[in-house]
Amino acid sequence: MENSANSQQTGTANLEDVARFTAMAEAWWDPAGKFRPLHQLNPVRLQFILDNVCAHLGLDATADKPFAGLAVLDVGCGGGLLSEPMSKLGATMTSIDAGAKNIEIAKLHAQKSGLDIEYLNVLPEDLANDGRTFDIVLNMEVIEHVADPQLFMAACAALLKDQGCMVLSTMNRNIKSLLLGKFAAEYVLRWLPKGTHDWKKFLKPSELAHLIRPHGLKFSDLQGIVYAPLQDTWALSKTDFDVNYIAFAQKSVGSA
């Protein structure tokens, strides 16, 4: 599966974006480097995942390893910034990325951290074709980088077990997100390299909901992720979805 180069040329991967993130692969685990925003976002994303998954499955969020026994797929895992803390919470992690160098960086860091994570340089459609299924699919900051969002979502949904759940995060598409999520982040604050995002590929929450609906998925929670510049911190918001947002979606029985 790790040598499925042909599918990466014809499937959901956007080769230009894959090359862009691969070029930065050495910086994945530098909290002050090019991926600093993701390091800052991680605690917020993890809290959202923990709260919603535990509520959905009736798990104890205060347990040492609340995700023990759950098969979790991290799509577009990059260097493993989210995969590793999920593994520490007990999840059996499979993490995939279209960039081979990202996967190699992730594997090396997991080994140094003593974590058993299955890292694969494949696309979601490759796993779907192999008949793999998971309790949870993490779809974080990736939908805006794929070549075919509909094909991508169909593959991700096919990877879910009945009554499985998906966590999705992306960026809204409006004037505020153009100014803050694109121009400020890339050209003023220089959080991200220029050209990282294509604003036209950002998705409104209603568009993302429409994208998952044909696959038996619907939102049960939707929250914004808001930046506080004076504190230099991120927090969840139940009212402000203008720029970044995160959603929890459940799959109904028999909708595969």
ABEGO torsion letter per residue (X at the ends): XAABAAAAAABABBAAAAAAAAAAAAAAABAABAAAAAAAAAAAAAAAAAAAAAAAAGBBAABABAABGBBBBBBGAEAGAAAAAAAAAGBBBBBBBABAAAAAAAAAAAAAAGBBBBBBBBBAAAAAAAGBBBABBBBBGAAAABABAAAAAAAAAAABBBGBBBBBBBBBBBAAAAAAAAAAAAAAAGABBBGABBAAABBBAAAAAAAAAAAGBBBABBBBBBBBAAAGBBBBBAABAABBBBBBBBBBBGAX
